[in-house]
Structure formats: structure tokens, C-alpha cells
Amino acid sequence: PLHCKLLLCFNVCRVIELLDRLQRSGELPPPKLQALQRVLQSKFCAAIREVYEQLYDTLDIVGGPEVRAQATAKATVAAFAASEGHAHPRVVELPKTEEGLGFNIMGGKEQNSPIYISRVIPGGVADRQGGLKRGDQLLSVNGVVRRSGL
């Protein structure tokens, strides 16, 4: 929603302003300031923001923007904790077509295990899109968390 986008833009501008102020004041040694800037500009930080935004837009939360933001933050942390030992979570959007999504899965309720991509079909939607690979774990589908089943 627009509120989330505006708040995010405000917060990013505020961080840039604070970094500039820290740089001018000399309160933070330059190597530490540079390390902080690298973290904020990293792909990992961008992935966190992307997962947060996707969850904010899709979670079904009753309450005002602050309640929604808190729930989204907790869900984002949970998504990253669930991926411990794996690549960080990312949002992959695949268009629904008559040919399907172009991947197979294994695991789920019947095996009492997480759901993993077992095969990306060559030339299929997922292969052409390029966001999924064999071994990826499905954390949610259409905003619904999937621990062990579809």
C-alpha cells in the first residue's frame, strides 16, 4: 500500500541523512561508517526489504498500519530464520499459465517435511523466469506460509 511505500521512502531518506551527519561529525570511525554503508547497500539488505514489502502487501492482518508493520516485521524475521543455512529468502513471482508453473516439488504433509523444488522443467515458466532452482524451499505461496504442505 501507499502508506508503506511512503514510510519506507521516508525511512531511507532519514538513514541517508543520519549517515551524512555521522560522516561530517566524525563520531563514527570511517571504516565502521563504510562497513555500515556497505551493509545498507547490500543485496542481503535489499532482499530483507523485498520480503518485508511482499509480506506487508499480502498478510491478512486486522489493525492499523503500526500493528500491520509489527506483524510484518515478525514474519520477515521468521522467514529469514526458516532459511538458516540456506540462501536468504527471496520473492519469486511466476505467472499462472496453461502450461503450469514449470517446476516439481517434494516433501509436504505426507512426508512430514518442508516443501522443496525437486525439478525445474527445462523451458518451463520457472526456468524462463530464472528465480527458482532445484533444492529451493517454498516458504509461502500467495502470502500463505507453507511449513509442510500445499
Backbone as a ProteinNet text record, in pm:
[ID]
protein_1_A
[PRIMARY]
PLHCKLLLCFNVCRVIELLDRLQRSGELPPPKLQALQRVLQSKFCAAIREVYEQLYDTLDIVGGPEVRAQATAKATVAAFAASEGHAHPRVVELPKTEEGLGFNIMGGKEQNSPIYISRVIPGGVADRQGGLKRGDQLLSVNGVVRRSGL
[TERTIARY]
80.7	0	85.3	23.1	92.2	155.9	85.6	139.5	274.8	284.2	408.9	519.8	489.1	589.7	639.6	547	586	671.1	632.1	708.3	847.5	856.3	985.4	1072.9	1017.6	1094.1	1141.8	1053.9	1091.3	1206.6	1195.8	1299.5	1432.5	1429.3	1552.5	1616.8	1535.7	1588.5	1647.3	1582.4	1631.3	1765.3	1779.4	1906	2017.6	1990.6	2091.1	2132.5	2033.5	2061.2	2147	2113.4	2190	2332.1	2348.3	2482.5	2566.6	2504.3	2574.7	2617.2	2526	2555.9	2670	2667.7	2774.9	2909.2	2905	3028	3087.7	3003.3	3050.6	3097.7	3031.7	3064.3	3190.5	3224.9	3341.3	3315.4	3188.4	3154	3183.2	3174.4	3196.5	3321.4	3416.9	3538.1	3502.1	3572.7	3540.5	3527.8	3614.6	3596.2	3461.8	3417	3288	3172.6	3184.5	3082.4	3072.5	3187.2	3188.7	3128.3	3158	3100.7	2948.7	2899.6	2755.7	2692.4	2756.6	2704.5	2700.9	2804.9	2807.5	2691.8	2665.7	2554.7	2422.3	2400.9	2274.7	2255.1	2364.9	2356.6	2367.8	2376.1	2398.7	2274.1	2297.1	2186.2	2103.6	2170.4	2100.1	2000.8	2043.3	1954.2	1837.6	1866.9	1761	1663.6	1715.4	1629.2	1537.7	1591.9	1509.6	1396.4	1430.4	1328.8	1224.3	1267.8	1174.7	1079.6	1133.9	1049.9	951.9	1000.2	914	798.7	831.5	728.3	626.1	673.6	582.7	490.7	547.2	465.9	366.7	410.6	322.1	200.6	225.6	117.3	24.3	73.3	-7.6	-61.5	-2.4	-52.1	-191.5	-276.5	-412.9	-415.2	-386	-374.3	-484.8	-554.5	-656.3	-588.7	-603.7	-544	-488.5	-440.1	-385.5	-248.1	-191.5	-60.6	50.9	46.7	152.2	144.1	23.1	3.9	48.3	9.5	46.2	198.1	263	408.4	479.5	430.5	491.9	476.8	358.1	335.1	421.6	434	516.7	662.6	709.6	849	874.5	781.4	796.6	794.6	706.8	700	827.1	884	1008.6	1121.8	1131.5	1234.6	1213.6	1088.5	1059.6	1100.4	1076.8	1115.1	1265.6	1341	1486.6	1537.2	1473.6	1513.1	1486	1375.9	1342.4	1443.7	1513.1	1607.4	1750	1768.5	1903.6	1975.9	2096.1	2174.3	2147.3	2056.3	2022.9	2041.9	2027.5	2031.7	1917.2	1933.6	1829.6	1700	1586.8	1458.2	1448	1375.8	1352.2	1211.5	1157.3	1024.5	1041.2	974	975.9	831.2	804.7	669.3	666.6	576.2	561.2	419.2	405.5	270.4	203.8	75.9	0	-33.6	3.3	-27.8	-91.8	-140	-199.6	-96.4	31	136.3	181.4	125.1	166.6	278.5	340.4	444.9	584.9	598	726.9	822.9	769.8	857.8	780.7	856.3	800.2	845.7	767.2	802.2	812.4	878.6	880.5	864.9	825.3	802.5	657.2	628.9	492.8	434.9	304.1	235.5	258.7	244.3	255	392	496.1	631.6	671.5	581.4	608.6	740.9	757.1	881.7	851.6	947.6	930	912.2	863.5	841.5	960.9	1019.1	1135.7	1106.7	1177.7	1172.6	1258.3	1197.5	1274	1324	1256.4	1296.6	1240.3	1324.1	1278.9	1274.8	1158.2	1139	1204.7	1299.6	1368	1268.1	1282.1	1194.3	1061.3	1032.4	906.8	909.3	797.2	783.5	893.7	914.6	1015.6	1155.8	1183.9	1315.1	1335.2	1234.5	1245.3	1257.2	1187.4	1191.3	1324.8	1379.6	1513.7	1525.8	1416.9	1426.2	1433.9	1394	1394.3	1502.1	1552.1	1646.1	1615.9	1661.5	1642.1	1698.8	1621.4	1665.7	1611.4	1554.4	1493.6	1375.8	1357	1244.4	1134.7	1010.3	896.1	857.3	863.9	826.4	682	635.5	496	453.3	323.1	263.8	145.8	146.8	41.7	22.2	133.6	128.9	92.4	64.4	29.4	153.3	193.9	313.3	289.6	388	380.4	491.5	460.4	562.6	577.4	464.6	475.4	353.9	317.8	209.1	144	89	19.9	-129.2
-119.2	0	125.9	233.4	361.5	404	382	420.7	354.2	225.9	150.7	206.6	234.5	287.2	424.5	510.9	643.8	634.3	546.2	527.6	474.1	380.6	325	433.6	514	623.8	721.9	754.8	845.2	786.3	657.6	593.3	585.4	557.4	552.8	691.4	794.9	932.3	966.8	924	950.7	881	757.3	684.4	755.5	799.2	870.7	999.1	1070.8	1194.7	1166.4	1061.3	1026.4	981.8	906.6	865.6	987	1081.3	1203.9	1281.7	1291.1	1361.4	1291.4	1159	1083.4	1105.9	1108.5	1128.8	1266.7	1369.3	1505.5	1524.1	1456.4	1476.3	1402.6	1297.5	1218.7	1128.8	1115.3	1031.8	884.1	843.5	703.6	695.2	609.5	598	562	620.6	595.6	447.5	357.3	216.2	158.9	197.6	148.8	209.2	335.5	402.3	337.9	309.7	244.4	104.1	32	-102.1	-93.8	4.1	23.9	56.5	144	178.9	56.9	-28	-149.7	-242.8	-257.2	-342.8	-288.3	-158.4	-98.1	-104.4	-111.3	-117.2	-260.3	-358.5	-497.3	-561.7	-669.3	-747.2	-808.6	-846.4	-906	-806.7	-683.4	-580.6	-555.5	-553.5	-536.2	-653.5	-774.6	-892.7	-883	-834.8	-816.8	-719	-607.6	-506.8	-564.9	-642.7	-701	-799.8	-886	-982	-907.2	-804.6	-724.4	-663.3	-600.4	-534.4	-635.1	-752	-854.6	-904.4	-929.3	-975.2	-867.5	-741.9	-631.9	-626.4	-646.7	-638.6	-759	-875.8	-997.1	-1052.1	-1015.6	-1068.5	-1014.5	-1101.4	-1063	-1026.8	-901	-854.3	-753.2	-773.7	-677.7	-577.8	-450.8	-346.8	-235.3	-134.4	-17.8	-44	57.8	44.2	-0.4	46.4	8.6	-140.4	-191.4	-334	-416.9	-372.6	-442.7	-443	-329.6	-319.9	-411.8	-417.1	-504.8	-651.7	-690.4	-829.2	-864.2	-770.2	-793.4	-809.5	-726.4	-737	-873.9	-921.8	-1053.8	-1164.1	-1153.5	-1254.5	-1253.7	-1135.1	-1124.6	-1193.3	-1168.3	-1234.5	-1385.8	-1430.4	-1574	-1634.9	-1562.8	-1613.9	-1631.1	-1535.9	-1547.1	-1654.6	-1670	-1775.3	-1912.3	-1924.6	-2052	-2089.8	-1990.8	-2019	-2036.4	-2042	-2053.5	-2170.9	-2145.5	-2248.5	-2256.1	-2176.4	-2173	-2030.1	-2011.3	-1875.5	-1796.8	-1666	-1585.7	-1591.8	-1576.9	-1581.6	-1471.8	-1500.9	-1401.8	-1423.8	-1322.6	-1330.5	-1367.8	-1474.6	-1518	-1517.2	-1438.8	-1432	-1501.9	-1599.6	-1673.6	-1653.4	-1622.6	-1607.8	-1744.1	-1751.8	-1875.1	-1886	-1997	-2019.1	-2156.3	-2184.9	-2315.8	-2426.9	-2394.5	-2496.5	-2524.3	-2454.3	-2473.1	-2377.5	-2400.3	-2310.6	-2356.1	-2479.1	-2524.8	-2578.9	-2634	-2699.5	-2808.1	-2904.1	-3011.2	-2990.4	-3043.6	-3031.1	-3169.1	-3171.3	-3292.4	-3248.3	-3342.4	-3310.3	-3277.8	-3215.4	-3177.4	-3260	-3247.4	-3312.5	-3463	-3528	-3674.1	-3723.1	-3647.2	-3684	-3614.6	-3532.9	-3455.5	-3380.2	-3310	-3236.2	-3106.6	-3014.9	-2891.8	-2923.9	-2827.6	-2844.5	-2787.4	-2869.1	-2828.6	-2841.3	-2761.4	-2774.3	-2895.1	-2997.4	-3116.8	-3108.6	-3028.8	-3018.3	-2890.4	-2820.2	-2706.3	-2757	-2754.7	-2812	-2722.6	-2779.1	-2700.2	-2637.1	-2507.5	-2434.9	-2394.3	-2438.1	-2404.5	-2262.2	-2221	-2085	-2053.9	-2142.7	-2118.6	-2110.9	-2195	-2193.6	-2062.2	-2019.8	-1894.8	-1773.7	-1777.5	-1666	-1662.8	-1779.7	-1788.9	-1768.9	-1756.2	-1728.5	-1850.2	-1967.6	-2089.1	-2184.7	-2264.2	-2369.6	-2493.7	-2607.1	-2733	-2719.5	-2763.6	-2756.1	-2636.7	-2538	-2424.1	-2472.4	-2410.5	-2443.1	-2339.8	-2386.7	-2295.4	-2253.3	-2124.6	-2073.1	-2026	-1969	-1927	-1924.9	-1940.2	-1934.1	-1838.5	-1735.6	-1633	-1575	-1556.5	-1495.6	-1589.1	-1717.3	-1815	-1896.7	-1896	-1969.2	-2117.8	-2185.7	-2329	-2400.2	-2453.7	-2525.2	-2668.4	-2734.8	-2874.7	-2920.6	-2848.2	-2895.9	-2786.5	-2826.3	-2730.2	-2745
0	0	0	-35.1	-47.4	84.4	196.5	327.7	352.1	321.5	342.5	254.8	129	35.7	82.3	126.6	173.8	299.7	391.7	514.8	483.1	391	351.5	290.1	200.3	139	245.8	340.2	449	529.7	563.9	644.6	570.9	441.6	362.5	359.3	337.5	337.7	474	579.2	714.9	739.6	694.2	709.8	634.6	513.3	433.8	505.2	558.7	633.1	756.7	830.7	951	916.9	809.3	766.7	729.3	660.2	622.2	747	844.3	969.2	1044.8	1050.4	1115.9	1047	914.5	837.9	868.4	872.2	898.8	1042.9	1136.2	1277.6	1320.5	1249.8	1287.9	1407.9	1449.2	1565	1540.7	1417.9	1382.5	1296	1331.9	1250.3	1105.5	1007.3	866	828.2	877.3	838.7	885	1004.8	1054.6	975.3	940.7	861.3	723	662.8	531.6	539.7	648	665.5	676.8	751.5	765.5	630.3	553.6	421.5	329.6	336.8	253.6	289.6	419.2	462.8	410.1	425.7	382.1	231.1	155.8	10.1	-42.3	46.9	6.5	-53.7	-127.2	-182.7	-69.8	38.8	152.1	212.5	232.4	287.4	190.7	62.3	-38	-32.7	-10.1	-0.4	120.9	232.3	352.8	323.7	260.8	228.4	133.4	33.4	-63.6	4	90	161.6	252.2	323.1	410.6	330.1	216.5	135.6	84.6	39.5	-11.6	100.4	216.6	329.3	372	375.3	415.1	322.8	193.9	95.8	99.5	147.9	136.4	267.9	381.8	509	538.4	590.2	625.1	773.6	804.4	942.6	971.2	1082.7	1125.5	1218	1188.3	1271.9	1186.5	1252.9	1184.9	1126.4	1062.5	997.5	1092.2	1217.9	1312.3	1346.6	1370.4	1400	1280	1162.1	1038.3	1019.9	1046.7	1032.1	1130.9	1255.8	1356.2	1317.4	1272.4	1231.2	1110.9	1018.4	900.1	938.6	1030.8	1075.6	1137.8	1220.9	1282.5	1177	1078.9	972.8	888.5	867	790.5	865.4	995.4	1076.9	1073.8	1083.7	1079.8	946.2	837.4	705.2	695.4	749.1	744.2	839.5	954.6	1048.5	987.3	913.6	849.9	743	690.1	581.9	632.4	764.7	820.5	755.6	711.1	644.5	495.4	446.5	303.9	254.3	124.7	70	133.2	141.9	205	124.1	193.1	123.3	18.4	-84.9	-189	-243	-300.1	-359.3	-505.7	-545.9	-685.4	-732.9	-834.4	-888.5	-1023.3	-1036	-1160.8	-1212.4	-1340.4	-1394.8	-1409.6	-1374.4	-1394	-1542	-1600.4	-1741.7	-1757	-1877.3	-1903.8	-1892.5	-1914.5	-1907.5	-1764.6	-1665.8	-1526.9	-1491.1	-1376.1	-1328.2	-1366.7	-1411.9	-1463.2	-1359.2	-1249.7	-1152.6	-1079.1	-1023.6	-941.9	-798.2	-705.1	-563.8	-499.5	-382.2	-299.7	-155	-70.6	69.9	92.7	203.9	235.6	348.4	368.1	480.2	483.7	367.7	365.1	409.1	379.1	420.8	551.3	605.5	726.9	715.4	604.5	581.1	506.4	506.5	428.3	279.8	206.6	62.6	-12.2	-99.2	-177.1	-326.1	-405.6	-551	-587.1	-647.8	-685	-829	-910.7	-1051.5	-1111	-1185.5	-1265.2	-1408.4	-1468.3	-1601.7	-1706.5	-1782.9	-1886.4	-1983.6	-2004.5	-2095.8	-2034.6	-1911.2	-1844.5	-1789.2	-1731.1	-1678.4	-1576.7	-1479.4	-1375.2	-1434.6	-1533.1	-1598.4	-1673.7	-1747	-1823.7	-1731.4	-1618.4	-1523.3	-1450.4	-1419.5	-1362.5	-1212.7	-1139	-996	-906	-956.9	-875.8	-922.6	-825.4	-862.8	-779.8	-826.7	-755.9	-614.5	-515.9	-377	-301.2	-371.1	-302.1	-217.8	-102.4	-15.6	-36	-48.6	-58.1	82.8	110.1	241.8	244	132.6	124.6	-21.1	-40.5	-173.9	-164.1	-247	-243.9	-103.7	-31	100.9	214.8	184.4	287.1	320.8	448.6	490.8	473.5	414.5	387.8	462.5	579.3	655.8	606	575.9	534.8	455.4	354.9	270.5	190	78.4	-7.9	2.9
[MASK]
++++++++++++++++++++++++++++++++++++++++++++++++++++++++++++++++++++++++++++++++++++++++++++++++++++++++++++++++++++++++++++++++++++++++++++++++++++++

